[in-house]
Structures are given as structure tokens and as C-alpha cells.
Amino acid sequence: MGADLPVYREQEDMSGAKGFQEGQGGTGMDREGIHLTDREFEVLCLAAKDMGSRTIGKQLGISMVRVKRIKRHIKEILGLDSDSETKAMVERARRLGFIEG
């Protein structure tokens, strides 16, 4: 795991790095009946560090468009409007226990 990635859970599974498909892949993470894939969790953790989509994409080796698609999917999973700000996504994830802080 890279030094720039925050550690929010005991195990970080980075194996879902390629071939992301919404709602599939890796072991993921579950909280209160909500499931995030490994890739969604990675994007969420980096967004929690106030990284923008372009920076997240560079960090993870994926396009900015893919990052935005993943963020939109995370918001849907968390029950937020897709137009919600990233900060609202991060705050909802914190309340559900996906990330600390």
C-alpha cells in the first residue's frame, strides 16, 4: 500500500485496481447493510483527504472520468443525490463508519 493512502481499516485489499465495474470486484467493505467495493473504498478514502478527481485518478492509475463515475456510484450507494458535493459523501461515509475522522 502506498504511503499516501490513509489506513482506515485493518486490511486494505488493493487487488481491484484494474477492471473496475460498478457493484463488483474484490472483497469490498460493508457497513449497516451498505457494500462498497475495494475501488470505491479507495476513492472514498482519497476523497476524504480532500483530493480532487484528477489527483485521485493519478494516484490510482485511472482516468478522472472513471473517478467521477465511481464517486457518483458511491453517492447512490450512500443514498445521496448524485449532484451532492463530495464533502456530503465523505460525511455520510463517516457517519456510517466506513472511514474515521
C-alpha positions in Angstrom: 0.0 0.0 0.0 1.3 3.5 -0.9 2.3 5.8 1.9 -0.2 8.4 0.7 -3.2 6.2 1.2 -4.9 6.5 4.6 -5.4 3.4 6.7 -9.0 3.3 7.9 -9.5 -0.5 8.3 -7.4 -3.4 9.4 -6.9 -4.8 5.9 -6.5 -2.9 2.7 -7.1 -5.1 -0.4 -5.7 -3.2 -3.4 -6.3 -6.1 -5.8 -9.3 -4.5 -7.5 -7.0 -1.9 -9.2 -7.9 -2.8 -12.8 -11.2 -3.7 -14.5 -13.5 -1.9 -12.1 -17.2 -2.4 -12.7 -19.7 -0.7 -10.6 -21.0 -3.0 -7.8 -18.5 -5.8 -8.5 -14.9 -6.8 -7.6 -12.7 -7.6 -4.7 -13.8 -8.2 -1.1 -15.1 -4.7 -0.5 -16.4 -3.3 2.8 -19.8 -3.5 4.4 -21.4 -1.2 7.0 -25.0 -1.1 8.0 -26.1 -3.2 5.0 -24.2 -1.0 2.5 -21.4 -2.5 0.4 -18.5 -0.7 -1.2 -16.1 -2.4 -3.5 -12.3 -2.1 -2.8 -12.0 0.5 -5.6 -15.0 2.5 -4.2 -13.4 2.4 -0.8 -10.0 3.6 -2.2 -11.7 6.6 -3.9 -13.7 7.4 -0.8 -10.5 7.4 1.4 -8.7 9.7 -1.0 -11.7 12.0 -1.3 -11.7 12.2 2.5 -8.2 13.6 2.2 -9.6 16.5 0.1 -8.1 15.1 -3.1 -9.8 16.1 -6.3 -10.8 13.7 -9.0 -7.8 14.3 -11.2 -5.4 13.7 -8.3 -7.2 10.6 -7.2 -7.1 9.3 -10.8 -3.3 9.8 -10.9 -2.8 8.2 -7.5 -4.8 5.1 -8.5 -3.8 5.0 -12.2 -7.3 5.5 -13.6 -8.9 8.3 -15.5 -10.6 11.3 -14.0 -13.8 10.3 -15.8 -13.7 6.9 -14.0 -13.1 8.5 -10.7 -16.1 10.8 -11.2 -18.2 7.7 -12.2 -17.1 5.9 -9.0 -17.9 8.9 -6.9 -21.3 9.2 -8.4 -21.9 5.5 -7.7 -20.7 5.9 -4.1 -23.2 8.7 -3.6 -26.0 6.5 -5.0 -25.0 3.7 -2.6 -25.0 6.1 0.3 -28.4 7.4 -0.6 -27.3 10.8 -1.7 -28.3 12.8 -4.7 -25.7 12.4 -7.5 -25.4 16.2 -7.5 -24.3 16.2 -3.8 -21.0 17.6 -3.0 -18.1 15.2 -2.3 -18.0 16.6 1.2 -21.5 15.3 1.8 -20.4 11.9 0.5 -17.5 11.8 2.9 -19.5 12.9 5.9 -22.2 10.3 5.2 -19.5 7.6 4.9 -18.0 8.8 8.3 -21.4 8.6 10.0 -21.8 5.0 8.6 -18.4 4.0 9.9 -16.7 3.4 6.5 -13.9 6.0 7.4 -12.7 7.6 10.6 -12.4 11.2 11.4 
